[in-house]
Amino acid sequence: MTPPTSDTPLSSDRRHKRLRLDLGPRAYDILIGQDVLGLAGAEIAQLGHKRCFVITDETVARYHLDALTASLNHNGIKVEALVLPAGERTKSLTQLEKLTNNLLEKKVDRHSLLIALGGGVIGDLTGFAAAVLLRGIDFVQVPTTLLAQVDSSVGGKTGVNSPHGKNLIGAFHQPRLVLADTEALSTLPRRELLAGYAEVVKYGLIDDPAFFHWLETHGHAVIDGDPVARLKAVHTSCAAKARIVAADERESGQRALLNLGHTFGHALEAETGYGDRLLHGEAVAIGMMMAFDFSVRLGLCPAEDAERLRRHTASLGLPTDPSQVPGQFFAPAALIEHMTRDKKVRDGRMTFILARGIGKAFITSEVNASDLQDFMTMTLAA
């Protein structure tokens, strides 16, 4: 099957869109739209599992666990829920050990299904647990944040953080199904929505300048809750990621483009200790701006394209500069040290996703260390 693109014909139901991520025997559907939680039981029942464990966190459970459980029960699926603490610190080896031991105590078997109900933390942790439990069991992603719906729930990257860096311990393990209910986004604080929106912008910056232009016009509608705008934003983002993952599942080449902004952003997150002062999407927003500014400094990108990005993200209230992280001073040497531990480092050389303009991102390992040092010193002194 041809990998989906942003104009692939989909479901005729205007409230829902369905994509297929084509990975041969590991292919799966991505269902996006309103009241997808109500459809979850019927969708999951088609996978053939009679017993499932819903992994969620304390915040998400209050809003969405009852609806998901009712839908599963209605379709004859036995459900048990495990509710974890909310927050980035749950994405750890400590919580992974607690979760897997809990599941083993409940006699999880190879025919059981794990369901990740929540944001990126829950999705990544649950996916990794599914990858390692009994040497691999099935799981389903039910993302409830914008960031998870447009990025982390699709593509099979799972894992936890380490004191040495973000997502350094994990595995590629594809879900059997992704169910993205856009109505769930109405329960998010604006800050969480904006953090997810940074990942939406990323797809326009990588290779879809028309989508970035659409976001310049409709981005406020996406954040403010317009259902049509939200459906288009999530669908276009998922279609872009599905296309890239289908071509490069294990990030041996072009999938690395999806890390635009992440080399800088992960370093900022590591330095803040993965706390609430800097959300992942906020770090990505700053990181993308730094990638464009660095590209301008290297003579690769027109300055006006960097300014378009800065105007758009700032107009919505996203941070664009490390100085906007409250109560934090970033030292160039400390950030560069974090960057040397990035997963994309190869043979001691850092890999960067830079840009020749909006929609013209590219991968390079040919960055001079002195150029990076000068840029970081200038940026962090501003």
N, C-alpha and C positions, 0 to 999 in steps of 0.2 A: 504493500500500500504506500502511496506517496505521502511523505510526511506532511502534516497540516500546515497551512499558512494562514495569514490573517484574513484571506478572502475565500477560504475553503467553505463550500456549502455545508451547512450543519442542520440540526433539528429545525423543523418547521415551527415548533413551539417558541414563540417570541420571548417566553419567560425562561427558557432553558437553551443551552448550547452544549453539544457533545463533541468532544475531540477524541481521536484515537492516537495514542503514542505508539508508533509501530517499532517494536523491538523483537520481532519474530515471536518465539514462544513466550517471551516476557512482556508482550504488548498489553496495554490496558487502556480503559476509557477514563476520560476526565469529564465529569458532568458538572456544569456551571449554571447557576441561576437561582431563582427565588424558590423557597420551600424545598430545597434539595434535602434538608434533614428529614422532611416528611416522606421522601421517596427512598431514603437510605435503606430501610429494611428490604424493600422489594429489589433494589439494586444489589445489595449484599447477598440476599438469598440466592441469586443466580450463580454465586460463586460456589455454592454447595456446602458451606460450613454450617453446622448446627449449634456450635458453641463458640462464643466470642468473649473477649475481654476488652472492655473500653478503657483506655488509658487517657486520663484527662488531668486538669489541675483544678485547684479550689475555685478559682475565678470562673473558668469556663463551665464547670459543673453546675454552678448556680443558674446559668442562663440556658444551657443547651443539653445537658445530660438527660433530663426527663424526656424531651422530645425524641432524641435518638433512641433511647431505651424503649419507648412506646412503639416506635416504628419497627424496631428489631423484633420485639415480642409479638407484634401483630403479624409478623411474617414467620413465626414459629422458631425464632432463633433465641437460644438461651443466652442470657447476658449477665456478666459480672463486671462491676466497675471498680477501678483502682484510681483513687484521687490523690495526686501528688501536690507538693507545694508549688505555687506559681513563681515564675521568675527565671532569669537566665542561669542562676546558680543550680537549678535542678538539672541542667544539662551537664552532668558530671559522672565520673566513674563511680562515685559513692552512691548516687541515686540509681545508676544502672544496676549495681550489685543488689541494692534493695529491691528494685523492680523485678529483676529476673528471679531472685530467691522467692519473692512473694508469688510469682506466677508458678514456679516449680512446686511450691507448697500447695497451690491450688490444683496441682496435677494437670498443668497445661500439656498438651500432646501435639504431635505433628499435624493433626487435623484441626487444631484450634486456630482461631483467627484473632489477631490483635487489631484493634481499631484506635487510631490516634485522633482524638477529638481535642483540638486546640490549635495553638500557634506553632511557630517553628521549633521551639524548645521541645514541646511534647511530640511533634512529628519526628524530629531527628532522634530523640531518645527512644521512642517506641519502635521506629524503624531499625535502629541499631539492636535493640533487644530482640526483635524478630529475626534479624540476621544471625545472631549468635545462639539463641535458644534452640536446643536440640539440633544444632548445626543448620538452622534455617527454617522458619515457618512463615506463613502468609500474613500480610497486614494490609490495612486499608487506611488511606489518609482522609480525614474529614477536617480540613483546615478551617479555622474560624477567624483568623486575622487576615488582613489584606496582604501582608507580607508572605504569609504561608500560602495563601491561595494563588499568588502570582509567581512564587519562586520555590520555596523550600519543599512544598508538598509534591512537586513534579520533578522527576529525574532520578530518584533512587539514591541520592546522597544522604547517608545517615551518620550519626556520630555524636560525640560529646567533646567538650572542651578540656583542655589541659592547662596547667599553670604555664606551659611553654607556648600556648597559643590556642586559637579558636579552631574547632573541628579537626584537631590533629589526630584524634583516635576515632576510627569509624570504618564503615564498609559501604560499598555499593550494593544496595538491596532494593529492587524495584517493588513498589506497592502493587496490589492486584487491581486497585481502583482508587480514583480520587473523586471526592464529592465536595464541591465548593459551593456552599450556600451563601449567596451574596446578601441575603437578609440578615445573616449573622453579624455582618459588619456594622449594623446599626447599634450594637451593644458596645462598640469600641470607643474609648476616649479619642478625641481629635488627635492627640499626640501619637497614639498607636496607628491611627489611619495614615497620618503623615509619614510615619516611619515605613509603613508598607508602600506608600506611594513612591518613595525613592526607588524601589525596585521596579515599579511600573515605568518610571522615567527611563530607567536603564535600558529597556528594550528599544525605545526610540533612539537612544544615543548609540547603541551598538550598530544597527543596520537598517533602521526604519525611520528616516527623517520625517516622513508623512505622519507617522504616529506621534512623534514628538510635537509636530505642529498642531495636531489635533489636541494633544494635552495642553498646549499653551492656551487653547480656546476653551477646553472643557474640563481642565484639571480641577477647578473649583467645584464643578458639578459632581465630579467623582467623590471628592472629599465631603461635600455637603449632603450626599445621599441620593442623588438622582439615580433611580434604578436602571434606566437605559444606559446612562454613562458608565455606571459601575459594571454592568454586564459587558459592555464593549471593552472596558479597560482590562478586566480580568480575562476575558476570552482572548483578546489580542496578545496579552502577555503570555498566557499559557500556550497559545498556538506557536508563538515565537520560541518559547523554551522547548516545546515538544519537537519542533523542527530541528533545533540544534542538538538536543539529546539523541534523537533518532539517528543523526549522522555521526555522533561522537559520544557514545554512552559513558565511557570511562575517562573522559577528559584527556585524551592523548593529543588533541589538537584544538579545533575551533571551539569546543565547549568552554575552554578557558576564557573566552570573551565574556561569558556570563559573570566573571569575576571583576568586571569593570568597577573600579572604586573600592574593591575589597582589600587589595594589598595595603593601601593607606588606611582604610577603615578598620580592618582587623587589628592593625597596630594601635590605633586609637582606643579600640575596645579593650585590648590587652592591658594597656597602660592605665585605664580607668577601672580595671578589675571586673569587667563584665557586670557592672552595677546599673542602677536605674538612672544615673547621671547621663548616660549615653546609651540610647537604644541602638540595636543593630542597624536599623534602617537609617537612623540619624548619622551613624558612623559611615554608612554607605553614601549618604548624600554628601557629606563632607569629603569623603574619599573620591567620589566622582568629580567633584569640583577641583580637588587637588590634581587628579589625573589630567583634567583639561588644562588647568593652569600650568602644570608641568609640560604638557604638550606644546602650549603656547611658548613657554620659555625655551624649549628646544627647537623652536621654529617649525613645528610640525602642523600646528593648528591655527586657524585664524582667530585673533583675539575676540572678534565679534561673536564667534560661536560660543566661546567660554562665557562671554557676557550674557548671551541668551540663556544659557543654562543657569547662571547665577540669578538673573532676573526672575526666571520662572520659579525656581525652587524657593527663593527668598520671598516671592509674592504669596506663597502658600504658608510660609512660616517655618520652612525647613532650615536647619543650620547650613551654612556654606563655608564655615571657617573654623579651625580648631579653637580659636579664641572664644567661640560661642559656647563651648562646653563649660558649664558652671563649676567654679572652684577647682579648676585643673590647669596646671602648667605642664606643657609637653616639651621635653628636651629632645632636640634632633637626634642625638646619639641613641637615646632610649627607643625612639620609634624605629629608627633604622635597624637596631638590634632585633626588634620584634619582626620586622620585615624579612630579615635573613632566615627566620624560622618558618616562613610561609610555605604551604604545601607545594607551591609552584616553583620553588627553588630547585634548580637542576645543576649538578656539578659545581655547586657553590655560587651560581649566578642567579640573581633575582629575575623573575619574569614579571613584566609590567603589561597592563592593558592600557594603552594610550590611544589618542584619537587624532585623526587628520581633519576632523570636523564632526558636526552632528550627524550621526548615522554612519560614521566612518571609523569605527574602533578597530584596533589591530593589536596583535600580540608581539612583544619584543623582549629579548634578553640582552639587547645591545645598549643598555643604559650605563653611561659612565658614572662611576662612584662619586667623583668630584662634582659632577652636575647634580646628582641627587643630594649630596651634602649641601651644596650651595642653595638649592631650591628649598630644602627643609629648613635651613637656617633663616632664609628670607621669609618663608611662610609663617614660621612660628614666632618670628620677631615682630610680625605685623600687628 
